[in-house]
Amino acid sequence: MRHILLATLLLLVCSRQSLLADDGHFPETAAQAAAQPATETYTPGLGEFMMSVQQHHAKLWFAGKSGNWSLAGYELGEISEIFEDINRWTPVWQGHPVARLIHPMTGAAMLGLQQSIAHHDKAAFRRSFDQLSGSCSTCHTATGHDDIIIQRPVFPPLTNQRYRPVH
């Protein structure tokens, strides 16, 4: 119990220190705190972007498999946005022109997915999804990561989301 109290006290002291303004005083309002310039900026690395793509890729599969075309469209849009973020923030990774690889390798599959979702075509969705997965694996091979192979997910990435359509 004594260790828990000591750890709690230490956390409180440390967190209060991080809230101090440049002059050593606590900001009086949230607006004053927000007005202070950030001392550091954060840009996600390519791995973080790819983990997000992988999660949306899996959710896309389960949405399309269940015929939840609205959710499938949303997930496909999220993947597109992340690809745009990669183009902006990580155009070159370890000497590989990632920004110049993504669209040529995935564009046809992304368009096929978009069309299959619009037409509620499960067979075309499966084909396009597999094409996208293969394109991702091909890109990984082109950038020296042939050990990263993307496939249809076996289990949903999140168990607290329902993939069946609402109606």
SVG drawing of the C-alpha trace seen along z (x, -y; Angstrom):
<svg xmlns="http://www.w3.org/2000/svg" viewBox="-33 -34 51 51">
<polyline fill="none" stroke="black" stroke-width="0.4" points="0.0,0.0 2.8,-2.4 4.4,-1.8 1.1,-2.5 0.8,-5.8 4.4,-6.8 3.9,-6.0 0.7,-8.0 2.4,-11.0 5.3,-10.8 2.9,-10.7 1.1,-13.7 4.3,-15.7 5.5,-14.7 2.3,-15.5 2.1,-18.9 5.6,-19.8 4.5,-19.1 1.7,-21.5 3.9,-24.5 4.0,-27.4 7.4,-28.8 7.5,-31.2 7.2,-28.3 3.5,-29.0 0.4,-27.0 -1.7,-28.4 -4.8,-29.9 -7.1,-28.7 -7.2,-26.0 -7.0,-28.7 -3.7,-29.9 -2.4,-26.4 -3.4,-25.9 -1.8,-29.2 1.7,-27.9 3.7,-26.8 4.4,-23.1 8.0,-22.2 8.0,-19.1 6.0,-17.8 5.2,-14.2 5.0,-12.5 4.0,-8.9 6.4,-6.5 5.6,-4.3 5.0,-1.3 2.4,-3.2 0.6,-4.1 0.8,-0.5 -0.6,0.9 -3.6,-1.4 -4.0,-0.3 -3.9,3.3 -6.6,2.7 -8.9,1.0 -8.1,3.7 -9.3,6.3 -12.4,4.3 -13.1,3.8 -13.0,7.6 -15.5,8.3 -17.8,5.4 -17.9,6.6 -18.2,10.2 -21.3,9.3 -22.8,7.1 -22.4,4.0 -21.7,1.8 -21.8,-1.5 -19.2,-0.3 -17.1,1.2 -17.1,-2.1 -16.1,-3.9 -13.2,-1.5 -12.0,-1.8 -12.1,-5.6 -10.0,-5.3 -7.4,-3.2 -7.3,-5.9 -6.8,-8.6 -3.9,-6.8 -2.3,-6.2 -2.6,-10.0 -1.0,-10.6 1.9,-8.2 2.4,-10.1 2.6,-13.4 4.6,-12.3 6.7,-9.3 7.2,-9.7 10.6,-7.9 11.3,-5.2 14.7,-3.7 15.5,-4.8 12.3,-3.4 10.0,-5.8 6.9,-4.6 4.7,-7.5 5.4,-6.5 4.7,-2.8 1.4,-2.8 -1.0,-4.1 0.4,-2.2 0.4,1.0 -3.0,0.6 -5.0,-1.7 -6.8,1.0 -7.7,3.0 -9.0,-0.1 -11.1,-1.0 -12.4,2.5 -13.3,2.4 -15.0,-1.0 -17.1,0.4 -18.0,3.7 -19.1,1.8 -21.2,-0.6 -22.9,2.3 -23.2,4.5 -21.3,7.3 -19.8,9.8 -18.0,11.8 -16.4,8.8 -15.6,7.5 -13.8,10.8 -11.7,10.6 -10.8,7.0 -10.0,7.5 -7.7,10.4 -6.1,8.2 -5.5,5.4 -4.0,7.9 -1.7,9.2 -0.8,5.7 0.2,4.8 2.4,8.0 4.0,7.1 4.8,3.6 6.3,5.1 8.5,7.3 9.5,4.3 10.7,2.5 12.7,5.4 10.0,6.9 8.9,10.1 8.2,11.5 5.2,9.2 2.4,11.1 -1.1,9.7 -4.1,12.1 -7.8,12.3 -8.1,12.0 -9.4,15.0 -10.8,13.1 -12.1,9.6 -9.5,7.2 -11.9,5.8 -14.5,7.9 -16.6,5.0 -17.8,4.0 -20.7,5.6 -20.1,6.0 -23.6,7.0 -25.6,4.3 -28.0,2.4 -31.0,2.9"/>
</svg>
